[in-house]
Amino acid sequence: MSDTQKSGLVVTAHPGDFVWRAGGAIALHARMGYRVKIVCMSYGERGESQGAWKQPGMTLEKCKEARRAEAEAAASILGAEIEFFDAGDYPLRITDAMMDRLIDIYREVNPSFVLTHAVRDPYNVDHPYASKVAQEARITAQAAGHKPGPGGVTYSAPQVFQFEPHQPEQCDFKPNRILNITEVWDTKWKAFEQLPAQRHLWDYYERVALNRGMQGGRNSGRAMKYGEAYQTIFPDAVEVLA
């Protein structure tokens, strides 16, 4: 990555999560020239592959292989890099080595923003677990004493945007950013099409995007058909309010 290229980091528990909830942001920023890297902690092989497990003769390894191929295809369409940790799902548990790798990724990518799960989700504990891991790595990456080198630590901890959970009201999700993804909606839908194991979610997340687009238009006074909602974790430090 060049010194002037901006970047974004997406930390997700399962393959479908980054597509449904942040695919528009990924595609939009990739189109703007950002380097976008996705860290996918699992293949979603146990609990996020309901359709795949209905196929005769399915095994854990076959399911993982199929979901990896789907996720790689979706990431490519969105314009992002992807790295898998293979930490398993239902339950998701990372190792010390995986945490160490994620910290290294923060320093290597030096993201301008991070996208990850909401900090609460009573329906899927893998999601807040992934969010906690993302935040822990973000914090540790700025510690001068973690793997100190001759040049010191130049990484600066970025804003963290929680992407919208499946049932936001139950997750105390209160968005304060609505991103206009209208111009990349077709790209996001093409990424949807790479995930046949979760076909039942395609139309659902189109309805979510249309609803958020309507809300974005009402709040901005500008036309917006499709939107994605985010909630920041940290306050933004600004020089002027408007």
C-alpha positions in Angstrom: 0.0 0.0 0.0 1.3 3.5 -0.9 1.8 6.0 1.9 -1.1 8.1 0.5 -3.6 5.3 -0.1 -6.4 5.3 2.5 -7.6 2.0 3.8 -10.4 0.3 5.7 -10.6 -2.9 7.8 -13.6 -5.2 8.2 -13.6 -7.7 11.1 -16.4 -10.2 10.7 -17.4 -13.4 12.4 -18.8 -15.2 9.4 -18.7 -14.9 5.6 -22.3 -13.6 5.0 -22.0 -10.8 7.7 -19.7 -8.6 5.7 -21.9 -8.9 2.6 -25.3 -8.3 4.1 -24.3 -5.6 6.5 -21.2 -3.8 5.0 -21.0 -4.8 1.4 -22.1 -1.4 0.2 -19.4 0.4 2.3 -16.8 -2.0 1.1 -17.7 -1.6 -2.6 -18.1 2.2 -2.3 -14.7 2.7 -0.6 -12.9 0.3 -2.9 -14.3 2.2 -5.9 -12.9 5.4 -4.3 -9.4 3.8 -4.3 -9.3 2.6 -0.7 -7.5 -0.6 0.1 -10.2 -2.6 2.0 -9.2 -5.8 3.9 -11.7 -8.2 5.4 -10.7 -10.5 8.3 -13.2 -13.3 8.4 -12.8 -15.2 11.6 -14.7 -18.4 10.5 -16.2 -20.0 7.4 -19.6 -20.0 9.1 -19.6 -23.7 8.5 -21.7 -24.8 11.5 -24.4 -22.3 12.2 -24.4 -20.0 9.2 -24.8 -22.6 6.5 -28.3 -23.9 6.9 -28.9 -24.4 3.2 -25.6 -26.2 2.7 -26.3 -28.8 5.4 -29.5 -29.8 3.6 -27.4 -31.2 0.8 -26.8 -35.0 0.9 -23.4 -36.1 2.0 -22.3 -32.7 3.4 -19.3 -32.8 5.7 -17.7 -30.1 7.8 -14.7 -29.8 5.5 -16.9 -29.7 2.4 -19.0 -27.0 3.9 -15.9 -25.0 4.9 -14.5 -25.3 1.4 -17.7 -24.2 -0.2 -18.2 -21.2 2.1 -14.6 -20.1 1.7 -15.1 -20.1 -2.1 -18.3 -18.1 -1.8 -16.7 -15.5 0.5 -13.7 -15.1 -1.7 -16.0 -14.6 -4.7 -18.1 -12.0 -2.8 -15.0 -10.1 -1.6 -13.6 -10.0 -5.1 -16.8 -8.6 -6.5 -16.8 -5.9 -3.7 -13.2 -5.1 -4.5 -11.6 -6.2 -1.2 -8.9 -8.5 0.1 -9.9 -11.3 2.5 -8.1 -13.3 5.1 -9.6 -16.2 7.0 -8.7 -17.3 10.5 -10.6 -20.6 10.5 -11.6 -20.1 14.2 -14.8 -22.1 13.9 -18.3 -20.8 14.6 -21.1 -21.8 17.0 -19.0 -21.2 19.1 -16.4 -18.8 17.7 -13.1 -18.9 19.7 -9.8 -17.4 18.5 -6.4 -18.4 19.6 -3.6 -16.2 20.9 -1.8 -16.6 17.6 -5.0 -15.3 15.8 -5.1 -12.3 18.1 -1.5 -11.6 17.4 -2.1 -11.8 13.7 -5.0 -9.4 13.9 -2.9 -6.9 15.8 -0.3 -7.2 13.0 -3.0 -6.6 10.4 -4.1 -3.4 12.1 -0.5 -2.1 11.9 0.0 -3.3 8.4 -3.3 -1.9 7.0 -3.3 1.2 9.3 -7.1 1.6 8.5 -8.9 4.9 8.3 -11.9 3.1 9.7 -12.9 -0.3 11.1 -16.3 -2.0 10.4 -17.4 -4.8 12.7 -20.4 -6.2 14.6 -22.5 -4.5 17.2 -21.3 -4.9 20.7 -24.6 -6.6 21.7 -26.5 -9.4 20.0 -28.5 -11.8 22.2 -29.3 -13.9 19.1 -25.8 -14.7 18.1 -22.9 -14.6 20.6 -20.3 -15.0 17.8 -21.1 -11.5 16.7 -20.3 -9.5 19.9 -17.4 -11.8 20.5 -15.9 -10.8 17.1 -16.6 -7.1 17.9 -14.7 -7.5 21.2 -11.8 -9.1 19.5 -11.7 -6.4 16.9 -11.6 -3.7 19.6 -9.0 -5.5 21.7 -6.7 -5.8 18.7 -7.3 -2.1 17.8 -6.2 -1.0 21.3 -3.2 -3.3 21.5 -1.9 -2.3 18.1 -1.3 1.2 19.4 0.7 0.0 22.4 4.4 1.0 22.0 5.5 -2.0 24.1 3.8 -4.6 21.9 6.4 -5.9 19.5 8.5 -2.7 19.8 10.7 -1.9 16.8 13.4 0.7 16.0 11.0 2.9 14.2 8.4 3.0 17.0 4.7 2.6 16.5 3.2 4.9 13.8 -0.3 3.3 13.8 -3.2 5.5 15.0 -6.4 3.8 16.3 -9.3 4.5 13.9 -13.0 5.0 14.5 -15.0 1.8 14.8 -18.3 1.6 13.0 -20.7 -1.2 14.2 -22.7 -2.5 11.2 -26.4 -3.2 11.5 -27.3 -6.5 13.3 -30.1 -8.7 12.1 -32.6 -7.6 14.8 -31.4 -4.1 15.7 -34.0 -3.3 18.4 -32.9 -6.3 20.5 -29.2 -5.3 20.2 -29.6 -1.8 21.4 -28.4 -0.6 18.0 -28.9 3.1 17.4 -27.4 4.2 14.1 -25.8 7.6 13.8 -24.5 7.1 10.3 -26.5 6.2 7.2 -24.2 5.6 4.2 -25.6 6.2 0.7 -24.8 3.0 -1.2 -27.2 3.6 -4.1 -24.4 3.8 -6.7 -22.9 0.4 -5.6 -26.2 -1.4 -4.9 -25.8 -3.6 -8.0 -22.4 -4.6 -6.9 -23.6 -5.5 -3.4 -26.4 -7.6 -4.9 -23.9 -9.5 -7.1 -22.1 -10.3 -3.9 -25.4 -11.6 -2.4 -25.6 -14.0 -5.3 -22.3 -15.6 -4.3 -24.0 -16.9 -1.1 -26.6 -19.5 -2.1 -26.3 -21.2 1.3 -28.1 -18.2 2.7 -30.5 -17.4 -0.1 -33.3 -16.7 2.4 -31.5 -13.5 3.4 -31.1 -11.8 0.0 -34.6 -10.2 -0.1 -34.5 -9.4 3.6 -31.4 -7.3 3.3 -32.7 -5.6 0.2 -35.6 -4.4 2.3 -33.2 -3.3 5.0 -31.3 -1.2 2.5 -34.4 0.4 1.1 -35.6 1.3 4.6 -32.3 2.8 5.5 -32.2 4.7 2.2 -35.6 6.2 2.9 -34.4 7.3 6.4 -31.1 8.6 4.9 -33.0 10.8 2.5 -35.3 12.1 5.2 -32.4 13.0 7.4 -30.2 14.6 4.7 -32.7 16.1 2.3 -31.0 14.4 -0.6 -32.3 11.5 -2.6 -31.1 8.1 -1.4 -32.6 4.8 -2.5 -30.3 2.3 -0.7 -28.5 2.9 2.5 -26.5 1.1 5.2 -26.7 2.0 8.9 -23.8 2.2 11.3 -23.2 3.2 14.9 -19.9 4.6 16.0 -18.3 3.5 19.2 -16.1 6.6 19.9 -16.9 10.3 19.6 -15.6 12.2 16.6 -13.2 15.1 17.4 -14.0 18.0 15.1 -13.1 21.7 14.6 -16.6 22.8 13.6 -20.0 21.3 14.0 -21.2 22.1 10.4 
